[in-house]
Amino acid sequence: MFSASDIKLLREHTGAGMLDCKKALTENNGDMDKAIDWLREKGTIKAAKKEGRIAAEGLTKIVANDKEAVIVEVNSETDFVAKNALFISAIDQIANAILNSQVSSLESANELIIDGETISTMMINLTAKIGEKLSFRRFTRVSKTDNQVFGTYSHMGGKIGVITLLEGGDSSVAKDIAMHIAAMKPTYIKREDVDQEVIDRESKVIKEQAINEGKPAEIASKMVAGRIGKFYKEICLNEQDFVKDSDITVLTYANNNKAVVLSMVRFEVGEGIEKRQDDFAREVMNQING
């Protein structure tokens, strides 16, 4: 009905275990395609051969209703797959499933049911179908009151996604500020939010730089105050020059529109993931060797 080489081939195709492959072929009278489907249906395919690969491409997706907004990031190995209709549909389904639930952790989100299967199983099966390692990496939920407003912005087709939450103002103001955040990548909203440890570390660096420039230690210490102000301007949203009008800060823009920025979430696809650096020849060989 089937041979040992058939089992080996199925294992190479799916990354499933030897015994699982044998059972799949047994259950499907040696039909390779049906055996692959059977493994997918049983959730047996773990994409073992792909586990070591790096998924640092992908998309973010933002969905919102009157009370909550959710941003998710799902990763793929290549930008090509991130444009795949199945991939785009999956991230949309995941985002909406989370929005319509009360889950607060990635673990619980992975157990949500979409079309009869958990998100975790859905990702395993989609990995097997598309042929690349896929990863549901993270999500954040933001809630608002009736007096607050969301701003959402997706840049480069979803490579960067931003949610802002404002007290006052309106959705257009909130979106403008979200666009600014996408472009300028602030870490904090205001200087009071910056950890003292961060300030101490930066102050030490600034002082050492001044001393290395030949300044006496006493003068170098006095220079810290001036240069730390520039540091705040780099990392604090309120102190940055507004991208749509560099004559004013983001804080001034918000004040002019009777708004206060309460929170911000910025996802950039693949941030913090160390991307593999392969030369072209090695990349081709990796693909040939599966």
Disulfide bonds with the S-S distance in Angstrom:
none
